[in-house]
Amino acid sequence: MPLYVRDDDVLALAVELQRLTNAPSKTEAVRQALRHEIERTRQALPLRNRLARSQALAEAIGPGDPDFDMKSYTDALWNRG
């Protein structure tokens, strides 16, 4: 579905951004700007919120095996064991 800009100020901003970024089209300039703003907004979230998904996955996996020998495991992967 196409994006139609009906506000002259917004259209002027899109044209200026296209020129400044050398984007091939206004659509591409707006796409890049929206992606940038989404990433900036995500980074502004507190670290605790950004890590919540990772923490939930770690909790779902459960505690590690204290008897696991990483050296033997990696040696076996490299056929050195």
C-alpha positions as CSV (number, residue, x, y, z in Angstrom):
1,M,0.0,0.0,0.0
2,P,1.5,3.3,-1.0
3,L,2.2,6.1,1.4
4,Y,0.6,9.4,0.4
5,V,1.9,12.6,2.0
6,R,-0.8,15.2,2.1
7,D,1.1,17.7,4.3
8,D,3.3,20.2,2.5
9,D,5.7,20.5,5.4
10,V,6.2,16.7,5.7
11,L,6.6,16.5,1.9
12,A,9.3,19.2,2.1
13,L,11.1,17.4,4.9
14,A,11.0,14.1,2.8
15,V,12.5,16.0,-0.2
16,E,15.2,17.6,1.9
17,L,16.1,14.2,3.5
18,Q,16.2,12.6,0.1
19,R,18.6,15.2,-1.1
20,L,20.8,15.1,2.0
21,T,21.0,11.3,2.1
22,N,21.2,10.9,-1.7
23,A,18.3,8.4,-1.4
24,P,17.0,7.3,-4.8
25,S,13.4,8.3,-3.9
26,K,11.4,10.0,-1.2
27,T,10.0,6.6,-0.2
28,E,13.5,5.3,0.4
29,A,14.4,8.4,2.4
30,V,11.3,8.0,4.6
31,R,12.0,4.3,5.0
32,Q,15.6,5.0,6.2
33,A,14.4,7.7,8.5
34,L,11.7,5.5,10.0
35,R,14.1,2.6,10.6
36,H,16.6,5.0,12.2
37,E,14.0,6.4,14.5
38,I,12.7,3.0,15.5
39,E,16.3,1.9,16.3
40,R,16.9,5.1,18.2
41,T,13.7,4.7,20.2
42,R,14.6,1.1,21.0
43,Q,18.0,2.1,22.2
44,A,16.4,4.7,24.5
45,L,14.5,2.0,26.4
46,P,16.1,1.0,29.7
47,L,18.6,-1.8,29.4
48,R,16.4,-3.9,31.8
49,N,13.6,-3.7,29.2
50,R,15.9,-4.5,26.3
51,L,17.3,-7.6,28.0
52,A,13.9,-8.9,29.2
53,R,13.5,-11.3,26.3
54,S,17.0,-12.7,26.6
55,Q,16.5,-13.2,30.3
56,A,13.2,-15.0,29.7
57,L,14.9,-17.3,27.2
58,A,17.7,-18.0,29.7
59,E,15.2,-18.8,32.4
60,A,13.4,-21.2,30.0
61,I,16.6,-23.0,29.2
62,G,17.4,-23.4,32.9
63,P,20.7,-23.5,34.8
64,G,23.8,-24.8,33.1
65,D,25.4,-28.2,33.9
66,P,28.2,-27.6,36.4
67,D,29.8,-30.8,35.2
68,F,30.0,-29.8,31.6
69,D,33.6,-29.7,30.3
70,M,33.8,-27.0,27.6
71,K,37.4,-27.9,26.8
72,S,36.5,-31.5,26.0
73,Y,33.5,-30.4,24.0
74,T,35.4,-27.9,21.8
75,D,38.3,-30.4,21.4
76,A,35.8,-32.9,20.1
77,L,34.4,-30.4,17.7
78,W,37.9,-29.8,16.3
79,N,38.6,-33.6,16.3
80,R,41.4,-33.1,18.9
81,G,39.9,-35.2,21.6
